[in-house]
Amino acid sequence: MLDKKRIEEAEVGEFKRRNEIKEQRSNYHSIRKEEKAKKRSLNIEIASELIDLIMDLQDEVFEK
């Protein structure tokens, strides 16, 4: 009887641990997704500014 109870407690504990791991993975993936989006946004902004500078330089060269 005692062994059966311990087995059930162990199974419940394992179930809880697996759910916690799934939740942590989900949170990790969400955080990574947000970080990637921020980085992508920054890269787009930098690229846009570089293109603007190149276009300005091009205008200066053709005006002379």
PDB file of N, CA, C and O in Angstrom:
ATOM      1  N   MET A   1       0.825  -1.197   0.000  1.00  0.00           N
ATOM      2  CA  MET A   1       0.000   0.000   0.000  1.00  0.00           C
ATOM      3  C   MET A   1       0.865   1.256   0.000  1.00  0.00           C
ATOM      4  O   MET A   1       0.593   2.209  -0.730  1.00  0.00           O
ATOM      5  N   LEU A   2       1.903   1.245   0.822  1.00  0.00           N
ATOM      6  CA  LEU A   2       2.803   2.379   0.916  1.00  0.00           C
ATOM      7  C   LEU A   2       3.584   2.564  -0.381  1.00  0.00           C
ATOM      8  O   LEU A   2       3.803   3.691  -0.826  1.00  0.00           O
ATOM      9  N   ASP A   3       4.003   1.454  -0.985  1.00  0.00           N
ATOM     10  CA  ASP A   3       4.735   1.528  -2.245  1.00  0.00           C
ATOM     11  C   ASP A   3       3.854   2.097  -3.354  1.00  0.00           C
ATOM     12  O   ASP A   3       4.320   2.881  -4.182  1.00  0.00           O
ATOM     13  N   LYS A   4       2.612   1.711  -3.368  1.00  0.00           N
ATOM     14  CA  LYS A   4       1.694   2.210  -4.393  1.00  0.00           C
ATOM     15  C   LYS A   4       1.524   3.728  -4.262  1.00  0.00           C
ATOM     16  O   LYS A   4       1.487   4.447  -5.260  1.00  0.00           O
ATOM     17  N   LYS A   5       1.422   4.195  -3.033  1.00  0.00           N
ATOM     18  CA  LYS A   5       1.273   5.622  -2.784  1.00  0.00           C
ATOM     19  C   LYS A   5       2.526   6.380  -3.222  1.00  0.00           C
ATOM     20  O   LYS A   5       2.427   7.450  -3.822  1.00  0.00           O
ATOM     21  N   ARG A   6       3.698   5.830  -2.926  1.00  0.00           N
ATOM     22  CA  ARG A   6       4.956   6.460  -3.331  1.00  0.00           C
ATOM     23  C   ARG A   6       5.078   6.510  -4.855  1.00  0.00           C
ATOM     24  O   ARG A   6       5.544   7.500  -5.419  1.00  0.00           O
ATOM     25  N   ILE A   7       4.659   5.447  -5.500  1.00  0.00           N
ATOM     26  CA  ILE A   7       4.693   5.407  -6.969  1.00  0.00           C
ATOM     27  C   ILE A   7       3.774   6.469  -7.546  1.00  0.00           C
ATOM     28  O   ILE A   7       4.146   7.167  -8.490  1.00  0.00           O
ATOM     29  N   GLU A   8       2.577   6.598  -6.989  1.00  0.00           N
ATOM     30  CA  GLU A   8       1.635   7.612  -7.462  1.00  0.00           C
ATOM     31  C   GLU A   8       2.184   9.021  -7.231  1.00  0.00           C
ATOM     32  O   GLU A   8       2.058   9.889  -8.095  1.00  0.00           O
ATOM     33  N   GLU A   9       2.786   9.244  -6.074  1.00  0.00           N
ATOM     34  CA  GLU A   9       3.377  10.551  -5.789  1.00  0.00           C
ATOM     35  C   GLU A   9       4.519  10.858  -6.758  1.00  0.00           C
ATOM     36  O   GLU A   9       4.666  11.989  -7.222  1.00  0.00           O
ATOM     37  N   ALA A  10       5.316   9.846  -7.053  1.00  0.00           N
ATOM     38  CA  ALA A  10       6.426  10.019  -7.990  1.00  0.00           C
ATOM     39  C   ALA A  10       5.889  10.342  -9.382  1.00  0.00           C
ATOM     40  O   ALA A  10       6.449  11.191 -10.076  1.00  0.00           O
ATOM     41  N   GLU A  11       4.832   9.690  -9.792  1.00  0.00           N
ATOM     42  CA  GLU A  11       4.239   9.932 -11.106  1.00  0.00           C
ATOM     43  C   GLU A  11       3.667  11.351 -11.186  1.00  0.00           C
ATOM     44  O   GLU A  11       3.819  12.037 -12.198  1.00  0.00           O
ATOM     45  N   VAL A  12       3.012  11.777 -10.114  1.00  0.00           N
ATOM     46  CA  VAL A  12       2.465  13.138 -10.077  1.00  0.00           C
ATOM     47  C   VAL A  12       3.610  14.154 -10.120  1.00  0.00           C
ATOM     48  O   VAL A  12       3.529  15.158 -10.827  1.00  0.00           O
ATOM     49  N   GLY A  13       4.659  13.890  -9.370  1.00  0.00           N
ATOM     50  CA  GLY A  13       5.822  14.775  -9.365  1.00  0.00           C
ATOM     51  C   GLY A  13       6.466  14.853 -10.742  1.00  0.00           C
ATOM     52  O   GLY A  13       6.843  15.934 -11.196  1.00  0.00           O
ATOM     53  N   GLU A  14       6.592  13.718 -11.399  1.00  0.00           N
ATOM     54  CA  GLU A  14       7.177  13.686 -12.744  1.00  0.00           C
ATOM     55  C   GLU A  14       6.300  14.448 -13.731  1.00  0.00           C
ATOM     56  O   GLU A  14       6.807  15.167 -14.593  1.00  0.00           O
ATOM     57  N   PHE A  15       5.002  14.291 -13.605  1.00  0.00           N
ATOM     58  CA  PHE A  15       4.066  15.011 -14.471  1.00  0.00           C
ATOM     59  C   PHE A  15       4.216  16.521 -14.283  1.00  0.00           C
ATOM     60  O   PHE A  15       4.229  17.275 -15.256  1.00  0.00           O
ATOM     61  N   LYS A  16       4.329  16.954 -13.031  1.00  0.00           N
ATOM     62  CA  LYS A  16       4.501  18.380 -12.736  1.00  0.00           C
ATOM     63  C   LYS A  16       5.816  18.896 -13.303  1.00  0.00           C
ATOM     64  O   LYS A  16       5.856  19.980 -13.885  1.00  0.00           O
ATOM     65  N   ARG A  17       6.897  18.128 -13.139  1.00  0.00           N
ATOM     66  CA  ARG A  17       8.201  18.543 -13.660  1.00  0.00           C
ATOM     67  C   ARG A  17       8.171  18.663 -15.181  1.00  0.00           C
ATOM     68  O   ARG A  17       8.729  19.607 -15.742  1.00  0.00           O
ATOM     69  N   ARG A  18       7.528  17.719 -15.844  1.00  0.00           N
ATOM     70  CA  ARG A  18       7.441  17.778 -17.310  1.00  0.00           C
ATOM     71  C   ARG A  18       6.658  19.009 -17.759  1.00  0.00           C
ATOM     72  O   ARG A  18       7.030  19.666 -18.732  1.00  0.00           O
ATOM     73  N   ASN A  19       5.586  19.315 -17.057  1.00  0.00           N
ATOM     74  CA  ASN A  19       4.808  20.507 -17.397  1.00  0.00           C
ATOM     75  C   ASN A  19       5.613  21.782 -17.159  1.00  0.00           C
ATOM     76  O   ASN A  19       5.536  22.721 -17.951  1.00  0.00           O
ATOM     77  N   GLU A  20       6.378  21.818 -16.081  1.00  0.00           N
ATOM     78  CA  GLU A  20       7.228  22.977 -15.803  1.00  0.00           C
ATOM     79  C   GLU A  20       8.276  23.155 -16.900  1.00  0.00           C
ATOM     80  O   GLU A  20       8.546  24.277 -17.330  1.00  0.00           O
ATOM     81  N   ILE A  21       8.860  22.057 -17.347  1.00  0.00           N
ATOM     82  CA  ILE A  21       9.865  22.109 -18.407  1.00  0.00           C
ATOM     83  C   ILE A  21       9.229  22.621 -19.698  1.00  0.00           C
ATOM     84  O   ILE A  21       9.816  23.453 -20.390  1.00  0.00           O
ATOM     85  N   LYS A  22       8.041  22.132 -20.025  1.00  0.00           N
ATOM     86  CA  LYS A  22       7.344  22.606 -21.229  1.00  0.00           C
ATOM     87  C   LYS A  22       7.076  24.102 -21.143  1.00  0.00           C
ATOM     88  O   LYS A  22       7.266  24.830 -22.118  1.00  0.00           O
ATOM     89  N   GLU A  23       6.636  24.557 -19.979  1.00  0.00           N
ATOM     90  CA  GLU A  23       6.349  25.980 -19.783  1.00  0.00           C
ATOM     91  C   GLU A  23       7.623  26.810 -19.899  1.00  0.00           C
ATOM     92  O   GLU A  23       7.611  27.880 -20.508  1.00  0.00           O
ATOM     93  N   GLN A  24       8.726  26.327 -19.318  1.00  0.00           N
ATOM     94  CA  GLN A  24       9.998  27.042 -19.405  1.00  0.00           C
ATOM     95  C   GLN A  24      10.476  27.123 -20.851  1.00  0.00           C
ATOM     96  O   GLN A  24      10.969  28.163 -21.287  1.00  0.00           O
ATOM     97  N   ARG A  25      10.332  26.036 -21.590  1.00  0.00           N
ATOM     98  CA  ARG A  25      10.720  26.047 -23.003  1.00  0.00           C
ATOM     99  C   ARG A  25       9.881  27.047 -23.781  1.00  0.00           C
ATOM    100  O   ARG A  25      10.397  27.787 -24.619  1.00  0.00           O
ATOM    101  N   SER A  26       8.605  27.061 -23.503  1.00  0.00           N
ATOM    102  CA  SER A  26       7.711  27.994 -24.185  1.00  0.00           C
ATOM    103  C   SER A  26       8.109  29.437 -23.881  1.00  0.00           C
ATOM    104  O   SER A  26       8.159  30.275 -24.781  1.00  0.00           O
ATOM    105  N   ASN A  27       8.388  29.719 -22.623  1.00  0.00           N
ATOM    106  CA  ASN A  27       8.828  31.055 -22.226  1.00  0.00           C
ATOM    107  C   ASN A  27      10.148  31.423 -22.896  1.00  0.00           C
ATOM    108  O   ASN A  27      10.324  32.548 -23.363  1.00  0.00           O
ATOM    109  N   TYR A  28      11.067  30.471 -22.939  1.00  0.00           N
ATOM    110  CA  TYR A  28      12.363  30.697 -23.568  1.00  0.00           C
ATOM    111  C   TYR A  28      12.185  31.037 -25.043  1.00  0.00           C
ATOM    112  O   TYR A  28      12.799  31.978 -25.546  1.00  0.00           O
ATOM    113  N   HIS A  29      11.346  30.273 -25.732  1.00  0.00           N
ATOM    114  CA  HIS A  29      11.121  30.522 -27.154  1.00  0.00           C
ATOM    115  C   HIS A  29      10.456  31.889 -27.383  1.00  0.00           C
ATOM    116  O   HIS A  29      10.774  32.585 -28.348  1.00  0.00           O
ATOM    117  N   SER A  30       9.557  32.255 -26.513  1.00  0.00           N
ATOM    118  CA  SER A  30       8.907  33.564 -26.626  1.00  0.00           C
ATOM    119  C   SER A  30       9.930  34.690 -26.455  1.00  0.00           C
ATOM    120  O   SER A  30       9.928  35.662 -27.210  1.00  0.00           O
ATOM    121  N   ILE A  31      10.785  34.547 -25.475  1.00  0.00           N
ATOM    122  CA  ILE A  31      11.817  35.555 -25.228  1.00  0.00           C
ATOM    123  C   ILE A  31      12.768  35.643 -26.421  1.00  0.00           C
ATOM    124  O   ILE A  31      13.115  36.738 -26.862  1.00  0.00           O
ATOM    125  N   ARG A  32      13.184  34.495 -26.936  1.00  0.00           N
ATOM    126  CA  ARG A  32      14.080  34.476 -28.097  1.00  0.00           C
ATOM    127  C   ARG A  32      13.427  35.131 -29.316  1.00  0.00           C
ATOM    128  O   ARG A  32      14.077  35.853 -30.072  1.00  0.00           O
ATOM    129  N   LYS A  33      12.137  34.867 -29.489  1.00  0.00           N
ATOM    130  CA  LYS A  33      11.410  35.452 -30.612  1.00  0.00           C
ATOM    131  C   LYS A  33      11.386  36.979 -30.497  1.00  0.00           C
ATOM    132  O   LYS A  33      11.593  37.687 -31.483  1.00  0.00           O
ATOM    133  N   GLU A  34      11.133  37.471 -29.298  1.00  0.00           N
ATOM    134  CA  GLU A  34      11.123  38.920 -29.058  1.00  0.00           C
ATOM    135  C   GLU A  34      12.499  39.526 -29.315  1.00  0.00           C
ATOM    136  O   GLU A  34      12.608  40.589 -29.927  1.00  0.00           O
ATOM    137  N   GLU A  35      13.552  38.849 -28.847  1.00  0.00           N
ATOM    138  CA  GLU A  35      14.908  39.346 -29.046  1.00  0.00           C
ATOM    139  C   GLU A  35      15.252  39.399 -30.533  1.00  0.00           C
ATOM    140  O   GLU A  35      15.862  40.361 -31.001  1.00  0.00           O
ATOM    141  N   LYS A  36      14.858  38.358 -31.274  1.00  0.00           N
ATOM    142  CA  LYS A  36      15.114  38.340 -32.712  1.00  0.00           C
ATOM    143  C   LYS A  36      14.380  39.475 -33.417  1.00  0.00           C
ATOM    144  O   LYS A  36      14.927  40.111 -34.318  1.00  0.00           O
ATOM    145  N   ALA A  37      13.151  39.724 -33.009  1.00  0.00           N
ATOM    146  CA  ALA A  37      12.373  40.796 -33.628  1.00  0.00           C
ATOM    147  C   ALA A  37      13.023  42.155 -33.358  1.00  0.00           C
ATOM    148  O   ALA A  37      13.087  43.001 -34.249  1.00  0.00           O
ATOM    149  N   LYS A  38      13.499  42.362 -32.142  1.00  0.00           N
ATOM    150  CA  LYS A  38      14.177  43.624 -31.807  1.00  0.00           C
ATOM    151  C   LYS A  38      15.451  43.774 -32.631  1.00  0.00           C
ATOM    152  O   LYS A  38      15.726  44.844 -33.174  1.00  0.00           O
ATOM    153  N   LYS A  39      16.219  42.702 -32.719  1.00  0.00           N
ATOM    154  CA  LYS A  39      17.462  42.739 -33.477  1.00  0.00           C
ATOM    155  C   LYS A  39      17.182  42.996 -34.958  1.00  0.00           C
ATOM    156  O   LYS A  39      17.879  43.785 -35.596  1.00  0.00           O
ATOM    157  N   ARG A  40      16.171  42.334 -35.496  1.00  0.00           N
ATOM    158  CA  ARG A  40      15.800  42.524 -36.895  1.00  0.00           C
ATOM    159  C   ARG A  40      15.384  43.972 -37.138  1.00  0.00           C
ATOM    160  O   ARG A  40      15.767  44.576 -38.140  1.00  0.00           O
ATOM    161  N   SER A  41      14.609  44.515 -36.229  1.00  0.00           N
ATOM    162  CA  SER A  41      14.166  45.899 -36.347  1.00  0.00           C
ATOM    163  C   SER A  41      15.361  46.851 -36.355  1.00  0.00           C
ATOM    164  O   SER A  41      15.414  47.779 -37.162  1.00  0.00           O
ATOM    165  N   LEU A  42      16.298  46.626 -35.478  1.00  0.00           N
ATOM    166  CA  LEU A  42      17.509  47.453 -35.419  1.00  0.00           C
ATOM    167  C   LEU A  42      18.305  47.325 -36.711  1.00  0.00           C
ATOM    168  O   LEU A  42      18.782  48.327 -37.244  1.00  0.00           O
ATOM    169  N   ASN A  43      18.454  46.116 -37.215  1.00  0.00           N
ATOM    170  CA  ASN A  43      19.186  45.903 -38.461  1.00  0.00           C
ATOM    171  C   ASN A  43      18.509  46.607 -39.634  1.00  0.00           C
ATOM    172  O   ASN A  43      19.184  47.173 -40.494  1.00  0.00           O
ATOM    173  N   ILE A  44      17.199  46.574 -39.671  1.00  0.00           N
ATOM    174  CA  ILE A  44      16.456  47.266 -40.730  1.00  0.00           C
ATOM    175  C   ILE A  44      16.683  48.768 -40.647  1.00  0.00           C
ATOM    176  O   ILE A  44      16.876  49.436 -41.663  1.00  0.00           O
ATOM    177  N   GLU A  45      16.658  49.284 -39.441  1.00  0.00           N
ATOM    178  CA  GLU A  45      16.885  50.718 -39.244  1.00  0.00           C
ATOM    179  C   GLU A  45      18.282  51.114 -39.694  1.00  0.00           C
ATOM    180  O   GLU A  45      18.453  52.130 -40.367  1.00  0.00           O
ATOM    181  N   ILE A  46      19.281  50.321 -39.327  1.00  0.00           N
ATOM    182  CA  ILE A  46      20.667  50.603 -39.717  1.00  0.00           C
ATOM    183  C   ILE A  46      20.806  50.543 -41.242  1.00  0.00           C
ATOM    184  O   ILE A  46      21.412  51.427 -41.848  1.00  0.00           O
ATOM    185  N   ALA A  47      20.252  49.516 -41.847  1.00  0.00           N
ATOM    186  CA  ALA A  47      20.334  49.368 -43.305  1.00  0.00           C
ATOM    187  C   ALA A  47      19.663  50.542 -44.007  1.00  0.00           C
ATOM    188  O   ALA A  47      20.168  51.048 -45.009  1.00  0.00           O
ATOM    189  N   SER A  48      18.539  50.965 -43.480  1.00  0.00           N
ATOM    190  CA  SER A  48      17.821  52.092 -44.070  1.00  0.00           C
ATOM    191  C   SER A  48      18.668  53.363 -44.013  1.00  0.00           C
ATOM    192  O   SER A  48      18.725  54.122 -44.981  1.00  0.00           O
ATOM    193  N   GLU A  49      19.314  53.586 -42.890  1.00  0.00           N
ATOM    194  CA  GLU A  49      20.171  54.763 -42.749  1.00  0.00           C
ATOM    195  C   GLU A  49      21.367  54.685 -43.691  1.00  0.00           C
ATOM    196  O   GLU A  49      21.778  55.698 -44.256  1.00  0.00           O
ATOM    197  N   LEU A  50      21.927  53.494 -43.863  1.00  0.00           N
ATOM    198  CA  LEU A  50      23.042  53.336 -44.792  1.00  0.00           C
ATOM    199  C   LEU A  50      22.611  53.634 -46.227  1.00  0.00           C
ATOM    200  O   LEU A  50      23.340  54.286 -46.974  1.00  0.00           O
ATOM    201  N   ILE A  51      21.458  53.168 -46.598  1.00  0.00           N
ATOM    202  CA  ILE A  51      20.948  53.432 -47.947  1.00  0.00           C
ATOM    203  C   ILE A  51      20.736  54.930 -48.140  1.00  0.00           C
ATOM    204  O   ILE A  51      21.063  55.475 -49.194  1.00  0.00           O
ATOM    205  N   ASP A  52      20.194  55.593 -47.129  1.00  0.00           N
ATOM    206  CA  ASP A  52      20.014  57.048 -47.216  1.00  0.00           C
ATOM    207  C   ASP A  52      21.357  57.756 -47.415  1.00  0.00           C
ATOM    208  O   ASP A  52      21.466  58.669 -48.234  1.00  0.00           O
ATOM    209  N   LEU A  53      22.369  57.335 -46.670  1.00  0.00           N
ATOM    210  CA  LEU A  53      23.698  57.943 -46.818  1.00  0.00           C
ATOM    211  C   LEU A  53      24.269  57.699 -48.210  1.00  0.00           C
ATOM    212  O   LEU A  53      24.850  58.602 -48.811  1.00  0.00           O
ATOM    213  N   ILE A  54      24.108  56.505 -48.714  1.00  0.00           N
ATOM    214  CA  ILE A  54      24.597  56.177 -50.054  1.00  0.00           C
ATOM    215  C   ILE A  54      23.881  57.023 -51.108  1.00  0.00           C
ATOM    216  O   ILE A  54      24.504  57.540 -52.034  1.00  0.00           O
ATOM    217  N   MET A  55      22.580  57.153 -50.952  1.00  0.00           N
ATOM    218  CA  MET A  55      21.813  57.969 -51.908  1.00  0.00           C
ATOM    219  C   MET A  55      22.230  59.438 -51.830  1.00  0.00           C
ATOM    220  O   MET A  55      22.331  60.106 -52.859  1.00  0.00           O
ATOM    221  N   ASP A  56      22.469  59.940 -50.631  1.00  0.00           N
ATOM    222  CA  ASP A  56      22.939  61.323 -50.478  1.00  0.00           C
ATOM    223  C   ASP A  56      24.301  61.504 -51.137  1.00  0.00           C
ATOM    224  O   ASP A  56      24.549  62.503 -51.812  1.00  0.00           O
ATOM    225  N   LEU A  57      25.184  60.523 -50.932  1.00  0.00           N
ATOM    226  CA  LEU A  57      26.504  60.580 -51.540  1.00  0.00           C
ATOM    227  C   LEU A  57      26.395  60.554 -53.061  1.00  0.00           C
ATOM    228  O   LEU A  57      27.108  61.278 -53.756  1.00  0.00           O
ATOM    229  N   GLN A  58      25.517  59.733 -53.560  1.00  0.00           N
ATOM    230  CA  GLN A  58      25.294  59.643 -54.996  1.00  0.00           C
ATOM    231  C   GLN A  58      24.822  60.987 -55.551  1.00  0.00           C
ATOM    232  O   GLN A  58      25.302  61.441 -56.589  1.00  0.00           O
ATOM    233  N   ASP A  59      23.894  61.607 -54.861  1.00  0.00           N
ATOM    234  CA  ASP A  59      23.415  62.923 -55.296  1.00  0.00           C
ATOM    235  C   ASP A  59      24.542  63.947 -55.319  1.00  0.00           C
ATOM    236  O   ASP A  59      24.631  64.748 -56.249  1.00  0.00           O
ATOM    237  N   GLU A  60      25.399  63.928 -54.309  1.00  0.00           N
ATOM    238  CA  GLU A  60      26.525  64.864 -54.242  1.00  0.00           C
ATOM    239  C   GLU A  60      27.483  64.638 -55.405  1.00  0.00           C
ATOM    240  O   GLU A  60      27.969  65.599 -56.002  1.00  0.00           O
ATOM    241  N   VAL A  61      27.758  63.391 -55.730  1.00  0.00           N
ATOM    242  CA  VAL A  61      28.693  63.068 -56.803  1.00  0.00           C
ATOM    243  C   VAL A  61      28.142  63.532 -58.135  1.00  0.00           C
ATOM    244  O   VAL A  61      28.882  64.097 -58.940  1.00  0.00           O
ATOM    245  N   PHE A  62      26.870  63.310 -58.388  1.00  0.00           N
ATOM    246  CA  PHE A  62      26.280  63.676 -59.676  1.00  0.00           C
ATOM    247  C   PHE A  62      26.048  65.171 -59.814  1.00  0.00           C
ATOM    248  O   PHE A  62      25.936  65.675 -60.931  1.00  0.00           O
ATOM    249  N   GLU A  63      25.974  65.890 -58.698  1.00  0.00           N
ATOM    250  CA  GLU A  63      25.786  67.323 -58.769  1.00  0.00           C
ATOM    251  C   GLU A  63      27.079  68.045 -59.155  1.00  0.00           C
ATOM    252  O   GLU A  63      27.033  69.160 -59.675  1.00  0.00           O
ATOM    253  N   LYS A  64      28.205  67.431 -58.909  1.00  0.00           N
ATOM    254  CA  LYS A  64      29.501  68.077 -59.191  1.00  0.00           C
ATOM    255  C   LYS A  64      29.927  67.881 -60.595  1.00  0.00           C
ATOM    256  O   LYS A  64      30.990  68.360 -60.990  1.00  0.00           O
TER     257      LYS A  64
END
